Amino acid sequence: MPQQIVYSPRYSDNEFEYRHVILPHDIAKLVPKGKLLTEEQWRALGIQQSPGWIHYAIHRPEPHILLFRRPLN
């Protein structure tokens, strides 16, 4: 696991722009299990990205990886 927060490059389909964020172990253990985070919650963990990103899915095999998306403009 990384020692700091790692941000993937952005990728997209016809509807959304996506990215995933990999959390270090000490931060990942603070994420509530089985719950999508609000913007206020993920910012409180130290995740920094522009407004509009939504934590939209949980990847159960790797809960330290948060999946985000936002509508294409």
Predicted model as a PDB file, atoms N, CA, C, CB and O in Angstrom, pLDDT in the B-factor column:
MODEL        1                                                                  
ATOM      1  N   MET A   1       0.842  -1.181   0.000  1.00 65.00           N  
ATOM      2  CA  MET A   1       0.000   0.000   0.000  1.00 65.00           C  
ATOM      3  C   MET A   1       0.889   1.247   0.000  1.00 65.00           C  
ATOM      4  CB  MET A   1      -0.959  -0.003   1.224  1.00 65.00           C  
ATOM      5  O   MET A   1       1.972   1.236   0.586  1.00 65.00           O  
ATOM      6  N   PRO A   2       0.444   2.300  -0.642  1.00 74.00           N  
ATOM      7  CA  PRO A   2       1.270   3.508  -0.708  1.00 74.00           C  
ATOM      8  C   PRO A   2       1.400   4.193   0.652  1.00 74.00           C  
ATOM      9  CB  PRO A   2       0.684   4.483  -1.720  1.00 74.00           C  
ATOM     10  O   PRO A   2       0.600   3.955   1.557  1.00 74.00           O  
ATOM     11  N   GLN A   3       2.407   5.039   0.784  1.00 87.00           N  
ATOM     12  CA  GLN A   3       2.622   5.800   2.014  1.00 87.00           C  
ATOM     13  C   GLN A   3       1.856   7.123   2.009  1.00 87.00           C  
ATOM     14  CB  GLN A   3       4.109   6.065   2.210  1.00 87.00           C  
ATOM     15  O   GLN A   3       1.713   7.769   3.046  1.00 87.00           O  
ATOM     16  N   GLN A   4       1.365   7.519   0.834  1.00 95.00           N  
ATOM     17  CA  GLN A   4       0.573   8.735   0.705  1.00 95.00           C  
ATOM     18  C   GLN A   4      -0.574   8.469  -0.264  1.00 95.00           C  
ATOM     19  CB  GLN A   4       1.449   9.930   0.220  1.00 95.00           C  
ATOM     20  O   GLN A   4      -0.590   7.442  -0.942  1.00 95.00           O  
ATOM     21  N   ILE A   5      -1.522   9.383  -0.330  1.00 97.00           N  
ATOM     22  CA  ILE A   5      -2.671   9.224  -1.214  1.00 97.00           C  
ATOM     23  C   ILE A   5      -2.197   9.288  -2.668  1.00 97.00           C  
ATOM     24  CB  ILE A   5      -3.747  10.316  -0.931  1.00 97.00           C  
ATOM     25  O   ILE A   5      -1.439  10.181  -3.046  1.00 97.00           O  
ATOM     26  N   VAL A   6      -2.659   8.323  -3.479  1.00 97.00           N  
ATOM     27  CA  VAL A   6      -2.287   8.242  -4.889  1.00 97.00           C  
ATOM     28  C   VAL A   6      -3.555   8.421  -5.720  1.00 97.00           C  
ATOM     29  CB  VAL A   6      -1.577   6.877  -5.219  1.00 97.00           C  
ATOM     30  O   VAL A   6      -4.573   7.779  -5.460  1.00 97.00           O  
ATOM     31  N   TYR A   7      -3.487   9.298  -6.721  1.00 97.00           N  
ATOM     32  CA  TYR A   7      -4.614   9.594  -7.603  1.00 97.00           C  
ATOM     33  C   TYR A   7      -4.353   8.999  -8.976  1.00 97.00           C  
ATOM     34  CB  TYR A   7      -4.852  11.118  -7.708  1.00 97.00           C  
ATOM     35  O   TYR A   7      -3.279   9.192  -9.546  1.00 97.00           O  
ATOM     36  N   SER A   8      -5.324   8.280  -9.507  1.00 97.00           N  
ATOM     37  CA  SER A   8      -5.173   7.717 -10.850  1.00 97.00           C  
ATOM     38  C   SER A   8      -5.342   8.814 -11.885  1.00 97.00           C  
ATOM     39  CB  SER A   8      -6.193   6.580 -11.095  1.00 97.00           C  
ATOM     40  O   SER A   8      -5.889   9.876 -11.587  1.00 97.00           O  
ATOM     41  N   PRO A   9      -4.874   8.561 -13.103  1.00 98.00           N  
ATOM     42  CA  PRO A   9      -5.248   9.455 -14.199  1.00 98.00           C  
ATOM     43  C   PRO A   9      -6.775   9.371 -14.386  1.00 98.00           C  
ATOM     44  CB  PRO A   9      -4.483   9.072 -15.535  1.00 98.00           C  
ATOM     45  O   PRO A   9      -7.411   8.394 -13.990  1.00 98.00           O  
ATOM     46  N   ARG A  10      -7.330  10.396 -14.985  1.00 97.00           N  
ATOM     47  CA  ARG A  10      -8.771  10.394 -15.265  1.00 97.00           C  
ATOM     48  C   ARG A  10      -9.036   9.586 -16.526  1.00 97.00           C  
ATOM     49  CB  ARG A  10      -9.316  11.846 -15.421  1.00 97.00           C  
ATOM     50  O   ARG A  10      -8.222   9.561 -17.450  1.00 97.00           O  
ATOM     51  N   TYR A  11     -10.171   8.936 -16.548  1.00 97.00           N  
ATOM     52  CA  TYR A  11     -10.618   8.203 -17.726  1.00 97.00           C  
ATOM     53  C   TYR A  11     -12.116   8.425 -17.851  1.00 97.00           C  
ATOM     54  CB  TYR A  11     -10.267   6.670 -17.630  1.00 97.00           C  
ATOM     55  O   TYR A  11     -12.751   8.826 -16.876  1.00 97.00           O  
ATOM     56  N   SER A  12     -12.704   8.178 -19.017  1.00 97.00           N  
ATOM     57  CA  SER A  12     -14.107   8.527 -19.196  1.00 97.00           C  
ATOM     58  C   SER A  12     -14.802   7.584 -20.165  1.00 97.00           C  
ATOM     59  CB  SER A  12     -14.233   9.954 -19.687  1.00 97.00           C  
ATOM     60  O   SER A  12     -14.175   6.836 -20.915  1.00 97.00           O  
ATOM     61  N   ASP A  13     -16.136   7.655 -20.111  1.00 97.00           N  
ATOM     62  CA  ASP A  13     -16.990   7.037 -21.111  1.00 97.00           C  
ATOM     63  C   ASP A  13     -17.823   8.170 -21.708  1.00 97.00           C  
ATOM     64  CB  ASP A  13     -17.899   5.885 -20.493  1.00 97.00           C  
ATOM     65  O   ASP A  13     -17.416   9.329 -21.631  1.00 97.00           O  
ATOM     66  N   ASN A  14     -18.948   7.874 -22.286  1.00 96.00           N  
ATOM     67  CA  ASN A  14     -19.767   8.921 -22.910  1.00 96.00           C  
ATOM     68  C   ASN A  14     -20.529   9.772 -21.899  1.00 96.00           C  
ATOM     69  CB  ASN A  14     -20.745   8.297 -23.869  1.00 96.00           C  
ATOM     70  O   ASN A  14     -21.055  10.829 -22.249  1.00 96.00           O  
ATOM     71  N   GLU A  15     -20.593   9.319 -20.649  1.00 97.00           N  
ATOM     72  CA  GLU A  15     -21.417   9.996 -19.653  1.00 97.00           C  
ATOM     73  C   GLU A  15     -20.627  10.592 -18.484  1.00 97.00           C  
ATOM     74  CB  GLU A  15     -22.426   9.039 -19.121  1.00 97.00           C  
ATOM     75  O   GLU A  15     -20.961  11.670 -17.992  1.00 97.00           O  
ATOM     76  N   PHE A  16     -19.580   9.888 -18.044  1.00 98.00           N  
ATOM     77  CA  PHE A  16     -18.860  10.287 -16.845  1.00 98.00           C  
ATOM     78  C   PHE A  16     -17.351  10.319 -17.051  1.00 98.00           C  
ATOM     79  CB  PHE A  16     -19.197   9.358 -15.716  1.00 98.00           C  
ATOM     80  O   PHE A  16     -16.803   9.656 -17.932  1.00 98.00           O  
ATOM     81  N   GLU A  17     -16.710  11.103 -16.214  1.00 97.00           N  
ATOM     82  CA  GLU A  17     -15.256  11.085 -16.049  1.00 97.00           C  
ATOM     83  C   GLU A  17     -15.012  10.327 -14.743  1.00 97.00           C  
ATOM     84  CB  GLU A  17     -14.623  12.567 -16.022  1.00 97.00           C  
ATOM     85  O   GLU A  17     -15.735  10.523 -13.766  1.00 97.00           O  
ATOM     86  N   TYR A  18     -13.997   9.466 -14.723  1.00 98.00           N  
ATOM     87  CA  TYR A  18     -13.732   8.618 -13.568  1.00 98.00           C  
ATOM     88  C   TYR A  18     -12.296   8.793 -13.094  1.00 98.00           C  
ATOM     89  CB  TYR A  18     -14.005   7.148 -13.905  1.00 98.00           C  
ATOM     90  O   TYR A  18     -11.421   9.236 -13.838  1.00 98.00           O  
ATOM     91  N   ARG A  19     -12.086   8.434 -11.850  1.00 98.00           N  
ATOM     92  CA  ARG A  19     -10.733   8.275 -11.315  1.00 98.00           C  
ATOM     93  C   ARG A  19     -10.854   7.439 -10.059  1.00 98.00           C  
ATOM     94  CB  ARG A  19     -10.043   9.666 -11.018  1.00 98.00           C  
ATOM     95  O   ARG A  19     -11.919   7.361  -9.447  1.00 98.00           O  
ATOM     96  N   HIS A  20      -9.764   6.822  -9.687  1.00 96.00           N  
ATOM     97  CA  HIS A  20      -9.746   6.123  -8.410  1.00 96.00           C  
ATOM     98  C   HIS A  20      -8.627   6.699  -7.562  1.00 96.00           C  
ATOM     99  CB  HIS A  20      -9.567   4.591  -8.605  1.00 96.00           C  
ATOM    100  O   HIS A  20      -7.642   7.235  -8.068  1.00 96.00           O  
ATOM    101  N   VAL A  21      -8.811   6.571  -6.257  1.00 97.00           N  
ATOM    102  CA  VAL A  21      -7.871   7.119  -5.285  1.00 97.00           C  
ATOM    103  C   VAL A  21      -7.449   5.973  -4.379  1.00 97.00           C  
ATOM    104  CB  VAL A  21      -8.503   8.307  -4.460  1.00 97.00           C  
ATOM    105  O   VAL A  21      -8.291   5.274  -3.816  1.00 97.00           O  
ATOM    106  N   ILE A  22      -6.144   5.785  -4.243  1.00 96.00           N  
ATOM    107  CA  ILE A  22      -5.600   4.717  -3.410  1.00 96.00           C  
ATOM    108  C   ILE A  22      -5.119   5.338  -2.107  1.00 96.00           C  
ATOM    109  CB  ILE A  22      -4.439   3.955  -4.136  1.00 96.00           C  
ATOM    110  O   ILE A  22      -4.287   6.244  -2.099  1.00 96.00           O  
ATOM    111  N   LEU A  23      -5.661   4.829  -1.006  1.00 95.00           N  
ATOM    112  CA  LEU A  23      -5.332   5.372   0.310  1.00 95.00           C  
ATOM    113  C   LEU A  23      -4.250   4.555   1.000  1.00 95.00           C  
ATOM    114  CB  LEU A  23      -6.576   5.425   1.184  1.00 95.00           C  
ATOM    115  O   LEU A  23      -4.223   3.332   0.860  1.00 95.00           O  
ATOM    116  N   PRO A  24      -3.361   5.201   1.741  1.00 96.00           N  
ATOM    117  CA  PRO A  24      -2.413   4.465   2.572  1.00 96.00           C  
ATOM    118  C   PRO A  24      -3.171   3.790   3.720  1.00 96.00           C  
ATOM    119  CB  PRO A  24      -1.300   5.412   3.121  1.00 96.00           C  
ATOM    120  O   PRO A  24      -4.283   4.190   4.065  1.00 96.00           O  
ATOM    121  N   HIS A  25      -2.560   2.778   4.294  1.00 93.00           N  
ATOM    122  CA  HIS A  25      -3.216   1.968   5.332  1.00 93.00           C  
ATOM    123  C   HIS A  25      -3.728   2.807   6.497  1.00 93.00           C  
ATOM    124  CB  HIS A  25      -2.254   0.917   5.854  1.00 93.00           C  
ATOM    125  O   HIS A  25      -4.843   2.588   6.969  1.00 93.00           O  
ATOM    126  N   ASP A  26      -2.936   3.759   6.965  1.00 95.00           N  
ATOM    127  CA  ASP A  26      -3.360   4.539   8.139  1.00 95.00           C  
ATOM    128  C   ASP A  26      -4.608   5.375   7.874  1.00 95.00           C  
ATOM    129  CB  ASP A  26      -2.234   5.449   8.588  1.00 95.00           C  
ATOM    130  O   ASP A  26      -5.378   5.639   8.798  1.00 95.00           O  
ATOM    131  N   ILE A  27      -4.821   5.792   6.634  1.00 95.00           N  
ATOM    132  CA  ILE A  27      -6.042   6.535   6.284  1.00 95.00           C  
ATOM    133  C   ILE A  27      -7.168   5.563   5.935  1.00 95.00           C  
ATOM    134  CB  ILE A  27      -5.777   7.500   5.094  1.00 95.00           C  
ATOM    135  O   ILE A  27      -8.322   5.798   6.295  1.00 95.00           O  
ATOM    136  N   ALA A  28      -6.844   4.472   5.237  1.00 94.00           N  
ATOM    137  CA  ALA A  28      -7.862   3.502   4.818  1.00 94.00           C  
ATOM    138  C   ALA A  28      -8.613   2.926   6.005  1.00 94.00           C  
ATOM    139  CB  ALA A  28      -7.221   2.374   4.021  1.00 94.00           C  
ATOM    140  O   ALA A  28      -9.805   2.639   5.895  1.00 94.00           O  
ATOM    141  N   LYS A  29      -7.954   2.754   7.120  1.00 93.00           N  
ATOM    142  CA  LYS A  29      -8.635   2.173   8.287  1.00 93.00           C  
ATOM    143  C   LYS A  29      -9.677   3.130   8.890  1.00 93.00           C  
ATOM    144  CB  LYS A  29      -7.603   1.795   9.357  1.00 93.00           C  
ATOM    145  O   LYS A  29     -10.483   2.714   9.722  1.00 93.00           O  
ATOM    146  N   LEU A  30      -9.667   4.394   8.482  1.00 93.00           N  
ATOM    147  CA  LEU A  30     -10.647   5.368   8.962  1.00 93.00           C  
ATOM    148  C   LEU A  30     -11.922   5.396   8.117  1.00 93.00           C  
ATOM    149  CB  LEU A  30     -10.027   6.744   8.983  1.00 93.00           C  
ATOM    150  O   LEU A  30     -12.915   6.005   8.515  1.00 93.00           O  
ATOM    151  N   VAL A  31     -11.900   4.740   6.955  1.00 93.00           N  
ATOM    152  CA  VAL A  31     -13.055   4.745   6.053  1.00 93.00           C  
ATOM    153  C   VAL A  31     -14.115   3.791   6.595  1.00 93.00           C  
ATOM    154  CB  VAL A  31     -12.638   4.342   4.603  1.00 93.00           C  
ATOM    155  O   VAL A  31     -13.817   2.626   6.859  1.00 93.00           O  
ATOM    156  N   PRO A  32     -15.349   4.267   6.765  1.00 91.00           N  
ATOM    157  CA  PRO A  32     -16.422   3.379   7.242  1.00 91.00           C  
ATOM    158  C   PRO A  32     -16.654   2.234   6.259  1.00 91.00           C  
ATOM    159  CB  PRO A  32     -17.733   4.172   7.450  1.00 91.00           C  
ATOM    160  O   PRO A  32     -16.715   2.452   5.049  1.00 91.00           O  
ATOM    161  N   LYS A  33     -16.780   1.033   6.773  1.00 89.00           N  
ATOM    162  CA  LYS A  33     -16.966  -0.137   5.910  1.00 89.00           C  
ATOM    163  C   LYS A  33     -18.360  -0.137   5.293  1.00 89.00           C  
ATOM    164  CB  LYS A  33     -16.738  -1.435   6.704  1.00 89.00           C  
ATOM    165  O   LYS A  33     -19.355   0.100   5.977  1.00 89.00           O  
ATOM    166  N   GLY A  34     -18.416  -0.408   3.984  1.00 89.00           N  
ATOM    167  CA  GLY A  34     -19.678  -0.560   3.292  1.00 89.00           C  
ATOM    168  C   GLY A  34     -20.492   0.712   3.120  1.00 89.00           C  
ATOM    169  O   GLY A  34     -21.701   0.643   2.900  1.00 89.00           O  
ATOM    170  N   LYS A  35     -19.852   1.869   3.215  1.00 93.00           N  
ATOM    171  CA  LYS A  35     -20.581   3.135   3.128  1.00 93.00           C  
ATOM    172  C   LYS A  35     -19.901   4.057   2.119  1.00 93.00           C  
ATOM    173  CB  LYS A  35     -20.665   3.819   4.516  1.00 93.00           C  
ATOM    174  O   LYS A  35     -18.683   4.231   2.149  1.00 93.00           O  
ATOM    175  N   LEU A  36     -20.698   4.646   1.224  1.00 97.00           N  
ATOM    176  CA  LEU A  36     -20.165   5.653   0.312  1.00 97.00           C  
ATOM    177  C   LEU A  36     -19.950   6.946   1.084  1.00 97.00           C  
ATOM    178  CB  LEU A  36     -21.118   5.879  -0.898  1.00 97.00           C  
ATOM    179  O   LEU A  36     -20.743   7.292   1.959  1.00 97.00           O  
ATOM    180  N   LEU A  37     -18.878   7.658   0.761  1.00 97.00           N  
ATOM    181  CA  LEU A  37     -18.527   8.870   1.485  1.00 97.00           C  
ATOM    182  C   LEU A  37     -19.097  10.110   0.803  1.00 97.00           C  
ATOM    183  CB  LEU A  37     -17.015   8.988   1.608  1.00 97.00           C  
ATOM    184  O   LEU A  37     -19.161  10.188  -0.424  1.00 97.00           O  
ATOM    185  N   THR A  38     -19.505  11.063   1.609  1.00 97.00           N  
ATOM    186  CA  THR A  38     -19.888  12.366   1.087  1.00 97.00           C  
ATOM    187  C   THR A  38     -18.610  13.143   0.770  1.00 97.00           C  
ATOM    188  CB  THR A  38     -20.791  13.145   2.106  1.00 97.00           C  
ATOM    189  O   THR A  38     -17.518  12.752   1.184  1.00 97.00           O  
ATOM    190  N   GLU A  39     -18.753  14.231   0.041  1.00 97.00           N  
ATOM    191  CA  GLU A  39     -17.585  15.060  -0.255  1.00 97.00           C  
ATOM    192  C   GLU A  39     -16.942  15.563   1.032  1.00 97.00           C  
ATOM    193  CB  GLU A  39     -17.978  16.245  -1.150  1.00 97.00           C  
ATOM    194  O   GLU A  39     -15.715  15.597   1.130  1.00 97.00           O  
ATOM    195  N   GLU A  40     -17.720  15.943   1.992  1.00 96.00           N  
ATOM    196  CA  GLU A  40     -17.180  16.414   3.271  1.00 96.00           C  
ATOM    197  C   GLU A  40     -16.357  15.312   3.950  1.00 96.00           C  
ATOM    198  CB  GLU A  40     -18.327  16.876   4.203  1.00 96.00           C  
ATOM    199  O   GLU A  40     -15.296  15.586   4.510  1.00 96.00           O  
ATOM    200  N   GLN A  41     -16.841  14.078   3.900  1.00 96.00           N  
ATOM    201  CA  GLN A  41     -16.129  12.964   4.534  1.00 96.00           C  
ATOM    202  C   GLN A  41     -14.821  12.644   3.825  1.00 96.00           C  
ATOM    203  CB  GLN A  41     -17.010  11.727   4.559  1.00 96.00           C  
ATOM    204  O   GLN A  41     -13.798  12.456   4.485  1.00 96.00           O  
ATOM    205  N   TRP A  42     -14.830  12.578   2.482  1.00 97.00           N  
ATOM    206  CA  TRP A  42     -13.571  12.219   1.823  1.00 97.00           C  
ATOM    207  C   TRP A  42     -12.564  13.353   1.886  1.00 97.00           C  
ATOM    208  CB  TRP A  42     -13.823  11.837   0.372  1.00 97.00           C  
ATOM    209  O   TRP A  42     -11.358  13.103   1.912  1.00 97.00           O  
ATOM    210  N   ARG A  43     -13.031  14.594   1.913  1.00 97.00           N  
ATOM    211  CA  ARG A  43     -12.092  15.716   2.101  1.00 97.00           C  
ATOM    212  C   ARG A  43     -11.473  15.683   3.499  1.00 97.00           C  
ATOM    213  CB  ARG A  43     -12.811  17.068   1.874  1.00 97.00           C  
ATOM    214  O   ARG A  43     -10.304  16.026   3.669  1.00 97.00           O  
ATOM    215  N   ALA A  44     -12.252  15.273   4.492  1.00 96.00           N  
ATOM    216  CA  ALA A  44     -11.732  15.168   5.863  1.00 96.00           C  
ATOM    217  C   ALA A  44     -10.632  14.108   5.968  1.00 96.00           C  
ATOM    218  CB  ALA A  44     -12.872  14.833   6.839  1.00 96.00           C  
ATOM    219  O   ALA A  44      -9.796  14.176   6.868  1.00 96.00           O  
ATOM    220  N   LEU A  45     -10.625  13.142   5.066  1.00 95.00           N  
ATOM    221  CA  LEU A  45      -9.566  12.130   5.034  1.00 95.00           C  
ATOM    222  C   LEU A  45      -8.292  12.643   4.369  1.00 95.00           C  
ATOM    223  CB  LEU A  45     -10.055  10.891   4.307  1.00 95.00           C  
ATOM    224  O   LEU A  45      -7.249  11.992   4.422  1.00 95.00           O  
ATOM    225  N   GLY A  46      -8.387  13.825   3.739  1.00 96.00           N  
ATOM    226  CA  GLY A  46      -7.217  14.402   3.078  1.00 96.00           C  
ATOM    227  C   GLY A  46      -7.218  14.253   1.574  1.00 96.00           C  
ATOM    228  O   GLY A  46      -6.242  14.618   0.917  1.00 96.00           O  
ATOM    229  N   ILE A  47      -8.299  13.720   1.009  1.00 97.00           N  
ATOM    230  CA  ILE A  47      -8.397  13.591  -0.444  1.00 97.00           C  
ATOM    231  C   ILE A  47      -8.658  14.978  -1.022  1.00 97.00           C  
ATOM    232  CB  ILE A  47      -9.530  12.579  -0.857  1.00 97.00           C  
ATOM    233  O   ILE A  47      -9.561  15.689  -0.584  1.00 97.00           O  
ATOM    234  N   GLN A  48      -7.849  15.347  -2.015  1.00 97.00           N  
ATOM    235  CA  GLN A  48      -7.956  16.666  -2.634  1.00 97.00           C  
ATOM    236  C   GLN A  48      -8.206  16.507  -4.124  1.00 97.00           C  
ATOM    237  CB  GLN A  48      -6.679  17.503  -2.382  1.00 97.00           C  
ATOM    238  O   GLN A  48      -7.375  15.973  -4.857  1.00 97.00           O  
ATOM    239  N   GLN A  49      -9.360  16.980  -4.553  1.00 97.00           N  
ATOM    240  CA  GLN A  49      -9.686  17.010  -5.977  1.00 97.00           C  
ATOM    241  C   GLN A  49     -10.723  18.099  -6.186  1.00 97.00           C  
ATOM    242  CB  GLN A  49     -10.211  15.618  -6.484  1.00 97.00           C  
ATOM    243  O   GLN A  49     -11.345  18.571  -5.235  1.00 97.00           O  
ATOM    244  N   SER A  50     -10.901  18.489  -7.427  1.00 95.00           N  
ATOM    245  CA  SER A  50     -11.804  19.591  -7.732  1.00 95.00           C  
ATOM    246  C   SER A  50     -13.248  19.221  -7.386  1.00 95.00           C  
ATOM    247  CB  SER A  50     -11.693  19.979  -9.214  1.00 95.00           C  
ATOM    248  O   SER A  50     -13.573  18.040  -7.265  1.00 95.00           O  
ATOM    249  N   PRO A  51     -14.112  20.222  -7.227  1.00 93.00           N  
ATOM    250  CA  PRO A  51     -15.516  19.956  -6.888  1.00 93.00           C  
ATOM    251  C   PRO A  51     -16.222  19.135  -7.958  1.00 93.00           C  
ATOM    252  CB  PRO A  51     -16.259  21.263  -6.679  1.00 93.00           C  
ATOM    253  O   PRO A  51     -15.845  19.153  -9.129  1.00 93.00           O  
ATOM    254  N   GLY A  52     -17.242  18.423  -7.534  1.00 94.00           N  
ATOM    255  CA  GLY A  52     -18.070  17.663  -8.459  1.00 94.00           C  
ATOM    256  C   GLY A  52     -17.824  16.168  -8.459  1.00 94.00           C  
ATOM    257  O   GLY A  52     -18.626  15.415  -9.012  1.00 94.00           O  
ATOM    258  N   TRP A  53     -16.737  15.718  -7.854  1.00 97.00           N  
ATOM    259  CA  TRP A  53     -16.455  14.285  -7.800  1.00 97.00           C  
ATOM    260  C   TRP A  53     -17.347  13.630  -6.751  1.00 97.00           C  
ATOM    261  CB  TRP A  53     -14.958  14.025  -7.484  1.00 97.00           C  
ATOM    262  O   TRP A  53     -17.550  14.170  -5.663  1.00 97.00           O  
ATOM    263  N   ILE A  54     -17.877  12.449  -7.098  1.00 98.00           N  
ATOM    264  CA  ILE A  54     -18.763  11.694  -6.212  1.00 98.00           C  
ATOM    265  C   ILE A  54     -18.163  10.309  -5.997  1.00 98.00           C  
ATOM    266  CB  ILE A  54     -20.211  11.594  -6.804  1.00 98.00           C  
ATOM    267  O   ILE A  54     -17.795   9.626  -6.952  1.00 98.00           O  
ATOM    268  N   HIS A  55     -18.067   9.903  -4.735  1.00 98.00           N  
ATOM    269  CA  HIS A  55     -17.667   8.533  -4.397  1.00 98.00           C  
ATOM    270  C   HIS A  55     -18.865   7.655  -4.730  1.00 98.00           C  
ATOM    271  CB  HIS A  55     -17.231   8.388  -2.863  1.00 98.00           C  
ATOM    272  O   HIS A  55     -19.871   7.676  -4.020  1.00 98.00           O  
ATOM    273  N   TYR A  56     -18.758   6.874  -5.820  1.00 97.00           N  
ATOM    274  CA  TYR A  56     -19.934   6.205  -6.362  1.00 97.00           C  
ATOM    275  C   TYR A  56     -19.962   4.692  -6.188  1.00 97.00           C  
ATOM    276  CB  TYR A  56     -20.042   6.515  -7.789  1.00 97.00           C  
ATOM    277  O   TYR A  56     -21.011   4.084  -6.397  1.00 97.00           O  
ATOM    278  N   ALA A  57     -18.858   4.065  -5.816  1.00 95.00           N  
ATOM    279  CA  ALA A  57     -18.845   2.607  -5.711  1.00 95.00           C  
ATOM    280  C   ALA A  57     -17.772   2.159  -4.727  1.00 95.00           C  
ATOM    281  CB  ALA A  57     -18.608   1.962  -7.093  1.00 95.00           C  
ATOM    282  O   ALA A  57     -16.776   2.844  -4.493  1.00 95.00           O  
ATOM    283  N   ILE A  58     -18.015   0.991  -4.165  1.00 89.00           N  
ATOM    284  CA  ILE A  58     -17.055   0.372  -3.240  1.00 89.00           C  
ATOM    285  C   ILE A  58     -16.498  -0.871  -3.928  1.00 89.00           C  
ATOM    286  CB  ILE A  58     -17.728   0.007  -1.849  1.00 89.00           C  
ATOM    287  O   ILE A  58     -17.254  -1.730  -4.380  1.00 89.00           O  
ATOM    288  N   HIS A  59     -15.189  -0.958  -4.003  1.00 87.00           N  
ATOM    289  CA  HIS A  59     -14.525  -2.135  -4.573  1.00 87.00           C  
ATOM    290  C   HIS A  59     -14.160  -3.046  -3.401  1.00 87.00           C  
ATOM    291  CB  HIS A  59     -13.239  -1.736  -5.430  1.00 87.00           C  
ATOM    292  O   HIS A  59     -13.085  -2.919  -2.815  1.00 87.00           O  
ATOM    293  N   ARG A  60     -15.060  -3.954  -3.072  1.00 88.00           N  
ATOM    294  CA  ARG A  60     -14.921  -4.751  -1.842  1.00 88.00           C  
ATOM    295  C   ARG A  60     -13.596  -5.508  -1.716  1.00 88.00           C  
ATOM    296  CB  ARG A  60     -16.043  -5.733  -1.765  1.00 88.00           C  
ATOM    297  O   ARG A  60     -13.069  -5.596  -0.607  1.00 88.00           O  
ATOM    298  N   PRO A  61     -13.028  -6.061  -2.803  1.00 90.00           N  
ATOM    299  CA  PRO A  61     -11.743  -6.753  -2.631  1.00 90.00           C  
ATOM    300  C   PRO A  61     -10.605  -5.818  -2.192  1.00 90.00           C  
ATOM    301  CB  PRO A  61     -11.358  -7.436  -3.930  1.00 90.00           C  
ATOM    302  O   PRO A  61      -9.638  -6.262  -1.573  1.00 90.00           O  
ATOM    303  N   GLU A  62     -10.727  -4.524  -2.515  1.00 92.00           N  
ATOM    304  CA  GLU A  62      -9.678  -3.559  -2.170  1.00 92.00           C  
ATOM    305  C   GLU A  62     -10.329  -2.286  -1.614  1.00 92.00           C  
ATOM    306  CB  GLU A  62      -8.786  -3.229  -3.417  1.00 92.00           C  
ATOM    307  O   GLU A  62     -10.407  -1.277  -2.315  1.00 92.00           O  
ATOM    308  N   PRO A  63     -10.798  -2.330  -0.357  1.00 90.00           N  
ATOM    309  CA  PRO A  63     -11.529  -1.180   0.197  1.00 90.00           C  
ATOM    310  C   PRO A  63     -10.678   0.081   0.363  1.00 90.00           C  
ATOM    311  CB  PRO A  63     -12.108  -1.553   1.530  1.00 90.00           C  
ATOM    312  O   PRO A  63     -11.221   1.156   0.620  1.00 90.00           O  
ATOM    313  N   HIS A  64      -9.360  -0.031   0.220  1.00 94.00           N  
ATOM    314  CA  HIS A  64      -8.487   1.146   0.300  1.00 94.00           C  
ATOM    315  C   HIS A  64      -8.459   1.930  -1.016  1.00 94.00           C  
ATOM    316  CB  HIS A  64      -7.069   0.720   0.678  1.00 94.00           C  
ATOM    317  O   HIS A  64      -7.823   2.980  -1.106  1.00 94.00           O  
ATOM    318  N   ILE A  65      -9.156   1.409  -2.037  1.00 95.00           N  
ATOM    319  CA  ILE A  65      -9.266   2.101  -3.321  1.00 95.00           C  
ATOM    320  C   ILE A  65     -10.677   2.660  -3.431  1.00 95.00           C  
ATOM    321  CB  ILE A  65      -8.938   1.144  -4.525  1.00 95.00           C  
ATOM    322  O   ILE A  65     -11.652   1.909  -3.454  1.00 95.00           O  
ATOM    323  N   LEU A  66     -10.780   4.003  -3.500  1.00 96.00           N  
ATOM    324  CA  LEU A  66     -12.070   4.660  -3.599  1.00 96.00           C  
ATOM    325  C   LEU A  66     -12.319   5.031  -5.051  1.00 96.00           C  
ATOM    326  CB  LEU A  66     -12.134   5.911  -2.687  1.00 96.00           C  
ATOM    327  O   LEU A  66     -11.432   5.558  -5.722  1.00 96.00           O  
ATOM    328  N   LEU A  67     -13.522   4.758  -5.536  1.00 97.00           N  
ATOM    329  CA  LEU A  67     -13.895   5.006  -6.922  1.00 97.00           C  
ATOM    330  C   LEU A  67     -14.750   6.258  -7.010  1.00 97.00           C  
ATOM    331  CB  LEU A  67     -14.642   3.798  -7.513  1.00 97.00           C  
ATOM    332  O   LEU A  67     -15.765   6.379  -6.323  1.00 97.00           O  
ATOM    333  N   PHE A  68     -14.336   7.183  -7.856  1.00 98.00           N  
ATOM    334  CA  PHE A  68     -15.015   8.471  -8.015  1.00 98.00           C  
ATOM    335  C   PHE A  68     -15.438   8.671  -9.459  1.00 98.00           C  
ATOM    336  CB  PHE A  68     -14.105   9.627  -7.563  1.00 98.00           C  
ATOM    337  O   PHE A  68     -14.828   8.137 -10.385  1.00 98.00           O  
ATOM    338  N   ARG A  69     -16.500   9.453  -9.629  1.00 98.00           N  
ATOM    339  CA  ARG A  69     -16.908   9.865 -10.970  1.00 98.00           C  
ATOM    340  C   ARG A  69     -17.573  11.234 -10.880  1.00 98.00           C  
ATOM    341  CB  ARG A  69     -17.871   8.817 -11.613  1.00 98.00           C  
ATOM    342  O   ARG A  69     -17.988  11.681  -9.810  1.00 98.00           O  
ATOM    343  N   ARG A  70     -17.662  11.891 -12.050  1.00 97.00           N  
ATOM    344  CA  ARG A  70     -18.423  13.124 -12.167  1.00 97.00           C  
ATOM    345  C   ARG A  70     -18.934  13.216 -13.592  1.00 97.00           C  
ATOM    346  CB  ARG A  70     -17.561  14.372 -11.789  1.00 97.00           C  
ATOM    347  O   ARG A  70     -18.293  12.721 -14.520  1.00 97.00           O  
ATOM    348  N   PRO A  71     -20.102  13.857 -13.773  1.00 97.00           N  
ATOM    349  CA  PRO A  71     -20.660  13.961 -15.125  1.00 97.00           C  
ATOM    350  C   PRO A  71     -19.733  14.747 -16.039  1.00 97.00           C  
ATOM    351  CB  PRO A  71     -22.043  14.623 -15.087  1.00 97.00           C  
ATOM    352  O   PRO A  71     -19.073  15.694 -15.612  1.00 97.00           O  
ATOM    353  N   LEU A  72     -19.695  14.342 -17.299  1.00 94.00           N  
ATOM    354  CA  LEU A  72     -18.958  15.132 -18.296  1.00 94.00           C  
ATOM    355  C   LEU A  72     -19.732  16.411 -18.573  1.00 94.00           C  
ATOM    356  CB  LEU A  72     -18.736  14.321 -19.619  1.00 94.00           C  
ATOM    357  O   LEU A  72     -20.963  16.403 -18.588  1.00 94.00           O  
ATOM    358  N   ASN A  73     -19.041  17.475 -18.786  1.00 78.00           N  
ATOM    359  CA  ASN A  73     -19.703  18.753 -19.074  1.00 78.00           C  
ATOM    360  C   ASN A  73     -19.863  18.956 -20.552  1.00 78.00           C  
ATOM    361  CB  ASN A  73     -18.926  19.912 -18.480  1.00 78.00           C  
ATOM    362  O   ASN A  73     -20.400  19.977 -20.980  1.00 78.00           O  
TER     363      ASN A  73                                                      
ENDMDL                                                                          
END                                                                             
